[in-house]
Amino acid sequence: MTRIGILSDTHGFVEPKLYDFFAACDLLFHAGDIGNSDTAAALSAFKPLIAVYGNIDGQDVRIRYPEIQRVKYEEVDILMTHIGGYPGRYERKIYPLLKSNPPKLFISGHSHILKVMFDKSLHLLHINPGAMGNTGIHRVKTAVRMVIDGENMKDLEIFELSKKNQP
């Protein structure tokens, strides 16, 4: 059993309350727009970090993390990128990869909108964890944690925190 935390769009800020939410996680997935290498270092010091760079990330982040990550935990094949779209509206760049070799779990960020959707045509779970940073269009900071147990994904939980009165 592997407990994973999923976040995106931190834009250079690690929400302190996120550490409690991810405390029981074995590793973290960051779907891009990390913000800077200090933010990546803070997260990777806390838990092992698998990440991709996003459109706002500079060379310091792009050198360390790829645009697309594909990994397997237990029996679950995971594909992650920053700009990926969602079922029925995938980005042109990622759709051929999803269609030719669908993962079991597809993680993307960028929209700042939390979405958890099952794609019936590709038989995959899509998760966009929303955004955790202080900047952007979102009004609520969101993240996701879940359990991978063999080939099963279960016990998905959502973290929400209003940006109101946040620094």
Sequence and secondary structure as in RCSB ss.txt:
>XXXX:A:sequence
MTRIGILSDTHGFVEPKLYDFFAACDLLFHAGDIGNSDTAAALSAFKPLIAVYGNIDGQDVRIRYPEIQRVKYEE
VDILMTHIGGYPGRYERKIYPLLKSNPPKLFISGHSHILKVMFDKSLHLLHINPGAMGNTGIHRVKTAVRMVIDG
ENMKDLEIFELSKKNQP
>XXXX:A:secstr
 EEEEEE   TT   HHHHHHTTT SEEEE S   SHHHHHHHHHHS EEE   TT  HHHHTTS SEEEEEETT
EEEEEESS EETTEE TTTHHHHHHS  SEEE  SS  EEEEEETTTTEEEEEE   SSSSS SEEEEEEEEEET
TEEEEEEEEEEE TT  
